[in-house]
């Protein structure tokens, strides 16, 4: 374990944030008993010029997920539930298909549950909208469709965690109170579970994203739930992770279950566990998780065998927190991380024979149905991702790109050049269940118009072939590219995390 080398790497990263003069972050290196190194850089608050420190609070975002999994494991120990139980057994009001999803699959990203935020955005509701816990629960509970059959694929979704928190509340258990009683208070943690971003959080860093006009605050209006709602400091997170590493109360027995591989229905293992995921550090088992909300990017990694880890928390959207954490861990262990996959795949857009599945490869970055991952050189000249929830292993064969994405084999051919969307695309399209509608103007420069009043936007449609086209919209730091698939008088609109919306001709 090369602690000095890892310390130098962390200090170099933090110094870059300081030199930039904007937002920053904290990097903490630790073993099972102590913090071995701290590196801080940049500002937690640009308006007040406050530096980022170990005591700066952030919105943990999806780092929160393994706390819900830990809570459910404790309830399973008490005989209250089983991870094999169907969601509908513990939460009433669910439509039939989501009700039949097992709890374990709702946690391990193999549920097929469409992501709430992605689905709303596809319907024209921005993620900055102020939507309560109840409104969001009612919305997702009524969707009687899945992205895929449970256990057949892996694709990121926050909805399972939202529904499981709702199940706890329905049973009379306050999730925030359980966290405080079982985990936070025994360790003296300052972690909290605010309802949404309007709740004051002491010492909270502001999340920022960079624009052409300078830094801007990130915004997120939705109730964030167990999927990403916790706040806390770098020091808090290290204290908790040390308890996991040492198997000490109140975290006794949790890490082996949270970080263990899960399996698809056909028995194939995945790298995503119960709120924790494995990361590619050659020669070592590294488990952890990232978090992303507008203006916040975080990741932590643990080396269970070495009882060591790193926490990277930032309040800047442009940080590759996972890549930074891997860089520090590689310096610590001496591992050689995979090289970028430059030149292994041709550039451009490709589509499957049918359906909404498309990819774009540009400069070693792959976009699959709107979700992006950097590609690295894998075995046998494959291009692979380092993501457990979007695993990629592709190669160029003949005139096509083929391989696995999300553990599903797909073959992508080049898009049709100069494709035109015919007159059948034009008109009004309606989704009656969600009272949603949009209008398409076909022709040489086709467009889609969605929303109402000042929220109405007109988006260009970029044909992939005569039956499929992409939309492209940006809000704040986030971009959404959805695929529309025309099938007679029905039009399907899909992103990676939500593939269930169908509109009919109005």
C-alpha positions in Angstrom: 0.0 0.0 0.0 1.7 3.1 -1.3 0.1 5.7 1.0 2.6 8.5 0.1 2.0 8.1 -3.6 -1.8 8.2 -3.1 -1.5 11.3 -0.9 0.5 13.0 -3.7 -2.2 12.1 -6.2 -5.0 13.4 -4.0 -3.1 16.6 -3.3 -2.5 17.1 -7.0 -6.2 16.8 -7.8 -7.3 19.2 -5.1 -4.7 21.7 -6.1 -6.2 21.8 -9.6 -9.6 22.7 -8.1 -8.0 25.6 -6.1 -6.1 26.8 -9.2 -9.3 26.9 -11.1 -10.7 29.4 -8.7 -14.2 27.9 -8.6 -16.0 25.0 -6.7 -13.9 22.2 -5.4 -14.1 19.2 -3.1 -12.6 16.9 -0.6 -10.5 13.7 -1.0 -10.0 11.6 2.1 -7.8 8.5 2.2 -8.3 6.2 5.2 -7.6 2.8 6.6 -9.8 0.9 9.1 -8.8 3.1 12.1 -7.7 6.5 10.9 -7.7 9.1 8.1 -4.3 8.7 6.5 -4.5 11.8 4.3 -6.8 14.7 3.5 -6.8 17.0 0.4 -9.1 19.9 -0.1 -9.4 22.4 -2.9 -11.7 25.0 -4.3 -14.7 26.6 -2.7 -17.8 25.2 -1.0 -19.7 28.4 -1.6 -18.7 30.9 -4.3 -20.9 33.7 -3.0 -19.4 33.6 0.5 -15.9 32.4 -0.6 -16.0 29.5 1.9 -13.3 26.8 1.4 -14.2 23.1 1.1 -13.2 21.1 4.2 -13.8 17.7 5.8 -16.8 19.3 7.6 -18.5 20.7 4.5 -21.8 19.0 4.0 -22.9 17.9 0.5 -25.9 16.1 -1.0 -24.7 12.5 -1.2 -27.0 11.8 -4.1 -26.9 8.1 -5.0 -24.3 7.3 -2.4 -27.5 7.2 -0.2 -28.6 4.0 -1.8 -26.7 1.5 0.2 -28.2 3.0 3.4 -31.6 1.9 2.2 -30.2 -1.5 1.4 -28.6 -1.7 4.9 -32.0 -0.8 6.5 -33.8 -3.5 4.6 -31.2 -6.1 5.5 -31.7 -5.3 9.2 -35.5 -5.6 8.7 -34.9 -8.9 7.0 -32.9 -10.1 10.0 -35.9 -9.2 12.1 -38.2 -11.2 9.9 -40.2 -8.2 8.8 -39.5 -8.9 5.1 -37.4 -10.8 2.7 -35.5 -9.5 -0.3 -37.3 -12.2 -2.3 -40.7 -10.7 -1.5 -42.5 -8.9 -4.3 -42.9 -5.1 -3.9 -46.7 -5.4 -3.9 -46.6 -7.4 -0.7 -45.4 -4.4 1.2 -46.8 -1.5 -0.8 -50.4 -1.2 -1.9 -51.6 0.7 -4.9 -48.9 -0.5 -7.3 -49.8 -1.5 -10.9 -49.5 -5.2 -11.6 -46.1 -5.4 -13.2 -44.1 -3.3 -10.7 -46.0 -5.0 -7.9 -44.5 -8.3 -9.0 -40.9 -7.1 -8.9 -38.8 -8.7 -6.1 -37.3 -6.3 -3.5 -33.8 -7.5 -4.3 -34.2 -6.7 -7.9 -35.6 -3.2 -7.0 -32.2 -2.6 -5.3 -29.7 -4.2 -7.7 -30.7 -2.4 -10.9 -32.2 -5.5 -12.6 -35.9 -4.6 -11.9 -36.8 -3.1 -15.2 -38.7 -0.3 -13.3 -38.6 2.9 -15.4 -36.8 5.8 -13.7 -39.2 8.5 -12.4 -37.2 11.5 -13.4 -36.3 10.2 -16.8 -40.0 9.4 -17.5 -41.2 12.8 -16.3 -38.7 14.6 -18.5 -39.8 12.5 -21.5 -43.3 13.7 -20.8 -42.2 17.3 -20.7 -42.0 17.8 -17.0 -38.6 19.3 -16.0 -36.6 17.8 -13.1 -36.5 21.3 -11.6 -40.3 21.1 -11.0 -41.4 21.0 -7.4 -42.9 17.6 -6.9 -43.7 16.1 -3.6 -43.1 12.6 -2.2 -46.8 11.8 -2.6 -47.1 13.1 -6.2 -44.1 11.1 -7.3 -45.2 7.9 -5.6 -48.6 8.2 -7.2 -47.0 8.8 -10.6 -44.6 5.8 -10.6 -47.2 3.5 -8.9 -49.6 3.9 -11.8 -47.1 2.9 -14.6 -48.0 -0.7 -15.5 -45.0 -1.3 -17.7 -41.3 -2.3 -17.3 -38.3 -1.5 -19.3 -37.5 -5.2 -19.4 -38.5 -8.4 -17.6 -36.9 -8.4 -14.1 -33.6 -10.1 -14.0 -32.9 -10.0 -17.8 -30.8 -6.9 -18.0 -29.1 -4.3 -15.8 -30.0 -0.6 -16.2 -29.9 2.2 -13.6 -33.2 3.3 -12.0 -34.0 5.2 -8.8 -37.6 4.1 -8.7 -37.1 0.9 -6.7 -35.6 2.8 -3.9 -38.4 5.4 -4.0 -41.0 2.7 -3.8 -39.2 0.8 -0.9 -39.1 4.0 1.1 -42.9 4.4 0.4 -43.3 0.8 1.6 -41.6 1.6 4.9 -43.8 4.7 5.5 -46.9 2.6 4.7 -45.9 0.1 7.4 -45.6 3.0 9.9 -41.8 3.1 9.8 -40.2 6.5 9.3 -37.1 5.8 7.2 -35.2 8.9 8.4 -35.9 8.0 12.0 -34.6 4.4 11.4 -31.4 5.7 9.8 -30.8 8.0 12.8 -31.6 5.4 15.4 -29.8 2.5 13.8 -26.8 4.1 12.1 -26.3 7.8 12.6 -26.6 8.3 16.3 -24.5 5.3 17.4 -21.6 6.7 15.3 -22.1 10.4 16.0 -22.8 11.2 12.4 -24.3 14.5 11.3 -26.0 12.9 8.3 -29.6 13.9 7.6 -32.5 13.0 5.2 -34.1 16.3 4.2 -37.4 16.2 2.3 -36.1 18.2 -0.7 -33.7 21.0 -1.5 -35.7 23.7 0.4 -34.8 22.2 3.8 -31.9 24.0 5.4 -28.8 21.9 5.9 -26.0 23.2 8.1 -22.7 23.9 6.3 -24.1 22.6 3.0 -21.9 23.2 -0.1 -23.7 24.7 -3.1 -23.6 22.6 -6.2 -22.4 24.3 -9.3 -22.2 23.7 -13.0 -20.1 25.6 -15.5 -21.7 27.6 -18.4 -20.3 29.9 -21.1 -21.3 32.8 -18.8 -19.5 31.3 -15.7 -20.5 29.1 -12.7 -24.3 28.6 -12.0 -26.0 26.9 -9.1 -27.6 23.5 -9.7 -31.3 23.0 -9.1 -33.4 19.9 -8.5 -37.0 20.2 -7.5 -38.1 16.6 -7.1 -38.4 14.9 -3.7 -35.1 12.9 -3.8 -36.1 10.0 -1.5 -34.0 7.1 -0.4 -32.5 6.9 -3.9 -30.4 10.0 -3.3 -31.6 12.2 -0.4 -29.0 12.0 2.3 -26.7 14.8 3.2 -23.5 14.6 5.2 -19.8 15.5 5.3 -16.7 13.7 4.1 -15.8 13.0 7.7 -19.2 11.4 8.3 -18.9 9.2 5.3 -15.4 8.0 6.3 -16.6 7.2 9.8 -19.4 5.1 8.4 -17.2 3.3 5.8 -14.7 2.4 8.5 -17.5 0.8 10.5 -18.3 -1.3 7.3 -14.7 -2.2 6.8 -14.2 -3.4 10.4 -17.5 -5.1 10.7 -18.1 -3.0 13.8 -21.5 -2.0 15.3 -23.8 -0.6 14.0 -22.6 -1.8 10.6 -21.9 -5.4 11.6 -22.4 -8.0 8.9 -23.5 -5.5 6.3 -20.6 -5.1 3.8 -20.4 -8.7 2.6 -24.1 -8.5 1.6 -24.1 -4.9 0.2 -21.1 -5.5 -2.0 -21.6 -9.1 -3.1 -22.3 -9.8 -6.7 -25.9 -10.3 -7.7 -27.1 -12.5 -10.5 -29.4 -12.2 -13.5 -32.3 -14.7 -13.9 -30.2 -17.0 -16.0 -27.5 -17.1 -13.3 -24.9 -14.7 -14.8 -23.3 -12.5 -12.2 -23.4 -8.7 -12.3 -21.0 -6.2 -10.7 -23.8 -4.3 -9.0 -24.9 -5.4 -5.5 -27.2 -3.9 -3.0 -26.4 -0.2 -3.4 -22.7 -0.9 -3.8 -20.9 -1.8 -7.0 -17.6 -3.3 -8.0 -15.1 -1.1 -9.9 -12.3 -2.3 -12.1 -9.0 -2.2 -10.2 -6.8 -5.0 -11.6 -5.7 -7.4 -8.9 -8.1 -6.1 -6.3 -11.7 -6.1 -5.3 -12.9 -2.5 -5.0 -16.5 -1.8 -4.0 -18.2 1.6 -3.7 -20.8 3.9 -5.3 -21.1 7.3 -6.9 -23.6 10.1 -6.6 -24.8 12.8 -8.9 -27.3 15.7 -8.5 -27.0 19.0 -10.4 -23.7 20.4 -9.3 -22.6 17.5 -7.1 -20.4 14.6 -8.2 -19.1 12.0 -5.7 -17.6 8.6 -5.4 -16.1 6.3 -2.8 -14.2 3.1 -3.1 -13.4 0.5 -0.5 -10.7 -2.2 -0.6 -12.2 -4.7 1.8 -9.1 -7.0 1.8 -6.8 -4.1 2.6 -9.2 -2.3 4.9 -8.6 0.9 3.1 -10.6 3.4 1.0 -11.0 6.8 -0.6 -13.8 9.3 -0.5 -14.1 11.9 -3.3 -16.9 14.6 -2.7 -17.2 17.6 -5.0 -19.6 20.4 -5.7 -18.7 20.8 -9.3 -20.6 19.1 -12.2 -17.5 18.7 -14.3 -15.7 16.4 -11.9 -15.3 12.7 -12.9 -15.5 11.6 -9.3 -15.4 7.9 -10.2 -12.3 8.4 -12.4 -10.6 10.4 -9.7 -11.3 7.8 -7.0 -9.9 5.1 -9.3 -6.8 7.3 -9.9 -6.2 7.6 -6.2 -6.8 3.9 -5.6 -4.5 3.0 -8.4 -1.8 5.2 -6.9 -2.4 3.5 -3.5 -2.2 -0.1 -4.8 0.1 0.3 -7.8 -2.5 -1.2 -10.1 -2.4 -0.3 -13.8 -5.8 1.0 -14.9 -7.1 0.1 -18.4 -6.0 2.3 -21.3 -8.6 4.3 -23.2 -10.2 2.4 -26.1 -9.1 4.9 -28.8 -9.5 3.4 -32.3 -11.2 0.2 -31.4 -14.6 1.3 -32.6 -15.6 3.5 -35.5 -17.1 6.9 -34.8 -20.7 7.8 -35.6 -24.2 6.6 -34.8 -25.5 3.0 -35.0 -28.9 1.4 -34.4 -30.2 -2.1 -33.8 -32.4 -3.7 -36.5 -35.5 -2.6 -34.6 -36.6 -0.9 -31.4 -35.3 2.3 -29.7 -31.7 1.1 -29.2 -28.9 3.3 -30.6 -25.4 4.1 -29.8 -23.0 6.9 -30.7 -19.2 6.6 -30.4 -17.1 9.7 -30.5 -13.5 9.9 -29.3 -13.7 6.9 -27.0 -17.0 8.1 -25.4 -20.0 5.8 -25.9 -23.6 7.0 -25.7 -26.2 4.3 -25.4 -29.8 5.6 -25.5 -28.7 8.9 -24.0 -26.5 7.4 -21.2 -22.7 8.1 -21.7 -19.7 6.1 -20.6 -16.0 6.4 -21.4 -14.6 3.3 -23.1 -11.4 1.5 -22.2 -9.4 -1.3 -23.8 -10.6 -4.7 -22.6 -9.6 -8.3 -23.3 -9.5 -9.5 -26.9 -9.7 -6.0 -28.4 -13.0 -5.2 -26.9 -14.1 -1.7 -25.8 -15.4 -1.9 -22.3 -16.9 0.5 -19.7 -16.0 0.7 -16.0 -19.6 1.0 -14.9 -21.4 -1.7 -13.0 -24.8 -0.3 -13.9 -24.0 0.2 -17.6 -21.5 -2.6 -18.4 -20.3 -2.5 -22.0 -18.2 -4.9 -24.0 -18.2 -4.2 -27.7 -16.1 -4.9 -30.8 -16.3 -3.9 -34.5 -17.2 -6.9 -36.6 -17.6 -6.5 -40.4 -19.8 -3.4 -40.8 -21.4 -3.5 -37.4 -20.7 -3.0 -33.7 -21.8 -5.9 -31.6 -21.5 -7.2 -28.1 -23.1 -6.7 -24.7 -24.6 -3.6 -23.1 -26.3 -4.1 -19.8 -25.6 -7.9 -20.2 -27.8 -8.0 -23.3 -26.3 -8.9 -26.6 -27.0 -6.3 -29.3 -25.8 -5.7 -32.9 -25.7 -2.1 -34.1 -25.5 -1.2 -37.8 -24.7 2.3 -39.2 -27.7 4.7 -39.4 -29.3 5.4 -42.7 -27.6 8.5 -44.2 -29.8 11.4 -45.2 -32.9 9.6 -43.9 -36.2 11.6 -44.1 -39.2 11.4 -41.7 -42.3 11.0 -43.9 -45.7 12.7 -43.6 -46.9 9.9 -41.2 -44.9 11.4 -38.5 -46.7 14.7 -38.5 -49.6 15.7 -36.2 -50.6 15.5 -32.6 -49.6 12.6 -30.4 -51.3 11.8 -27.1 -50.6 9.7 -24.0 -53.9 9.6 -22.3 -52.7 8.0 -19.0 -50.4 11.0 -18.2 -52.5 13.6 -20.0 -49.4 14.3 -22.1 -49.2 15.4 -25.7 -46.8 16.7 -28.3 -46.9 17.9 -31.9 -44.5 16.8 -34.7 -43.9 18.8 -37.8 -42.5 16.5 -40.5 -40.5 17.6 -43.5 -37.0 18.6 -44.3 -36.4 20.0 -40.8 -38.7 18.0 -38.5 -39.4 19.2 -35.0 -41.2 18.0 -31.9 -43.0 20.6 -29.7 -43.9 19.7 -26.1 -45.0 21.5 -22.9 -47.4 24.2 -22.2 -47.2 28.0 -21.8 -43.7 29.3 -21.2 -42.5 25.7 -20.6 -43.3 24.8 -24.2 -40.1 23.9 -26.2 -39.6 22.9 -29.8 -36.9 20.3 -30.3 -35.2 19.2 -33.6 -35.8 15.7 -34.7 -32.7 13.9 -36.0 -33.6 10.9 -38.2 -31.8 7.6 -37.6 -33.8 6.0 -40.4 -37.3 6.5 -41.7 -38.9 4.9 -38.6 -36.7 6.3 -35.8 -35.4 9.7 -34.8 -33.7 11.4 -31.8 -34.7 14.4 -29.8 -32.1 16.5 -28.0 -32.7 18.8 -25.1 -30.5 20.4 -22.4 -31.6 21.8 -19.1 -28.9 23.2 -16.7 -26.0 20.7 -16.7 -28.0 17.7 -18.0 -28.7 16.5 -21.5 -31.4 14.2 -22.7 -31.5 12.4 -26.0 -34.5 10.2 -26.5 -35.4 7.9 -29.4 -38.8 8.0 -31.0 -40.0 4.9 -32.9 -43.0 5.1 -35.3 -45.2 2.1 -35.6 -48.4 2.9 -37.4 -50.6 5.1 -35.2 -48.3 4.6 -32.2 -45.1 6.4 -31.3 -42.8 5.1 -28.6 -40.4 7.5 -26.9 -37.5 6.0 -24.9 -34.3 6.8 -23.0 -32.0 4.4 -21.4 -33.7 4.6 -18.0 -37.3 4.8 -19.3 -38.6 2.8 -22.3 -42.3 2.5 -21.5 -44.0 5.6 -22.9 -46.3 5.1 -25.9 -48.2 7.9 -27.6 -51.1 7.5 -30.0 -52.2 9.7 -32.8 -54.5 12.4 -31.6 
